[in-house]
Amino acid sequence: MSTSFQAATLVPFRSDDELLDLLIKRLPERLQKVLNWLRQPDHRWVRIPAGVLFLLGGVLSILPVLGLWMLPVGVMLLSQDIPFFRRLQGRVLRWVERRHPDWLGLSGDGAGR
């Protein structure tokens, strides 16, 4: 199922999970393994506290080691279980797909620019 905009530009529809998988594949292998492990449904007991800690680390980005990079990781982890974060992640992934397809390892041609 594709929208008329996607059909008109011949951009294939990708689900949020597919876009997130593309983004994770761009990370170092060790971090890929950790994130894929955390994303498994039965690891909710670790995922939610980790997501909250990443969000707090992003808010406290003025401290050493912590930074704004922690906010999207926290949102990504919490989006598995909390609908508000799922919608936020979807919007961000669509924006990345349109504006920065290279971040996902996609070619810039026909990406809806």
N, C-alpha and C positions, 0 to 999 in steps of 0.2 A: 504494500500500500504506500503510495507516495502522494504528496501534495501537488497541486498544479504548478507551484513554483519549482519544485524539484523535477517534475516531469518536463517542464519547459526548458530547464537548464541541463537536463540529462545527468544530474548528480544523483548517484545511487543513495537510497535511504539507508542510513546506518543507525542502529539502535544506540542508546546511551551506553549499554554494556560493550558494544563493539568499539565505540569511540574510546571508552575508558581502557579497553584492552590495547588499542593502538597506542594510547598515551603511555601505558605501563611498559609496553615493549621498548620504548625509547629510554627507559631507565637502566641503570646498571643491573646486571643479572641477579646479584644478591638481594637488591631491593625489590626486584620483580618477584622473587620467590616469597619474600616476606609479605608483600601486598597481596599476592594471589592467595597465600595461606589465610591472611586475615579476611579476605573477601568470601571465603567459603561459609555457607549458611550456618554450619554448626560451631563456628568460632565467634559467635555473637558476644559471648561472655568476655572475650578479649577485645573485640573490635570496638565496642561502645566506649569502654574506659580509655582505650588508646585514642579514639577520635576526639574525645573530650580533652584529653591531655594535649593533643596536637593543637586544638583550637586555643587552649589556654597558652600554650607556648607561642602561638602566633600573636596573641594579644600582648604578651610580654616580650615582644620582639626587640625591645631596647636593651635586653640583657644579652651577654655573650652567648654564642651557640644557637640560641633561639632566634627565630626570624619569621618574616612574613610567609616564607615558603611552607611553614607548618599549617597555615590556614587551609589551603586547598587539599592537603592530605587529610586533615581532620574532617573537612566537608565530605570528601570522597568516602572515608570510612563510615561516617554517620549516615550517609545517603543510602546505605544498604538497609537501614532499619527505620529511618525517620523520614516521612514524606516531604516535609519542608526542605530538607537538605537534598532529597532526590530531585525535586523541582529545580533548586538552585544549581545543582550539578548539571542537570540537563541543559539549562540555559547557558551555562559556561561552556559546556562541551560543544553546543551548536555554534556559539560565538567563535570558539577556537577553530572549529571545522571551516567556518566561513572566512575568517580573517587570517588565520595562521595555520593552514593545512600542513605546513612543513613540521609543525610541532607534533603532529600525529603520524608523520612519515608519509603523508600523501603528497602528490604533486600539486602544484599551485594551479594547474590548468583545469578549468571547469569546476573550480571549487566554490562558485557562487560569488566571486569577488566583484 
